[in-house]
């Protein structure tokens, strides 16, 4: 009698809060592992990337690397703010105007 392989599918973790991502991963029989060893599953943050990508078939217990955004601006670049686009300079004198 042949033994059947039991595989599982990697779930979508990107966009989920960290704690939820770990729960979803466990429900899918995989282990979400943060790439930052100092970050714990109970800390606030949102999953911004994962490897392997969702939909890949893996063996149960497979590790899924996750990248987590940290609250408070740690580890991210600035968004540039909401400054309006600069306007054209206005000439100081009519010289050159036609």
C-alpha positions in Angstrom: 0.0 0.0 0.0 1.5 3.4 -1.1 1.7 6.2 1.4 0.1 9.3 0.0 2.0 12.6 0.3 0.1 15.3 2.3 0.8 18.8 1.0 -0.6 22.2 1.9 -0.9 25.5 0.1 0.9 28.6 1.3 -1.7 31.2 2.3 -1.7 34.9 1.5 -0.2 36.7 4.5 0.6 40.1 3.0 -1.6 42.8 4.4 -2.5 40.9 7.5 -1.6 42.1 11.1 1.4 40.0 12.4 -0.6 38.0 14.9 -3.3 37.2 12.4 -0.7 36.1 9.8 0.8 33.7 12.3 -2.6 32.2 13.0 -3.5 31.9 9.3 -0.2 30.2 8.6 -0.7 27.7 11.4 -4.2 27.0 10.2 -2.6 26.2 6.8 0.0 23.9 8.5 2.9 26.2 7.7 5.1 28.4 10.0 5.4 32.1 9.4 8.9 33.2 10.4 9.7 36.9 10.7 13.0 37.9 8.9 13.7 40.2 11.9 14.6 37.9 14.8 13.9 40.7 17.3 10.3 41.0 16.2 7.8 38.8 18.1 4.4 37.6 16.8 2.5 39.6 19.4 4.1 43.0 18.4 2.1 45.3 16.2 2.9 45.4 12.5 1.6 44.4 9.1 3.1 41.8 6.8 4.5 43.6 3.7 6.0 40.6 1.9 6.4 36.8 2.1 8.4 34.0 0.6 7.3 31.6 -0.9 4.4 33.4 -2.5 0.8 32.4 -1.9 -0.6 29.4 -3.7 2.6 27.4 -3.7 2.3 23.8 -2.6 4.6 22.8 0.2 5.0 20.1 2.8 3.3 20.8 6.2 5.6 22.5 8.6 7.3 24.5 5.8 8.6 27.9 6.9 7.2 31.0 5.2 9.4 34.0 5.6 7.5 37.2 6.3 8.6 40.9 6.3 6.8 43.1 8.8 6.4 46.8 8.9 7.0 48.3 12.3 4.7 51.0 13.7 6.2 54.4 14.3 8.1 54.6 11.1 10.9 52.2 11.9 12.5 50.5 8.9 10.6 52.4 6.2 11.3 55.3 4.0 9.3 58.5 4.2 6.3 59.0 2.0 7.2 62.5 1.0 4.3 64.2 2.8 1.4 66.0 1.3 3.1 69.1 -0.2 1.5 70.6 -3.2 3.3 70.5 -6.5 5.5 73.6 -7.2 4.1 76.2 -9.5 5.9 77.9 -12.3 7.9 81.0 -11.2 6.4 84.3 -12.1 8.6 86.8 -13.8 9.7 89.8 -11.7 9.7 92.2 -14.7 8.0 92.3 -18.1 11.4 91.9 -19.8 11.2 89.0 -22.2 7.4 88.9 -22.2 5.8 89.2 -25.6 
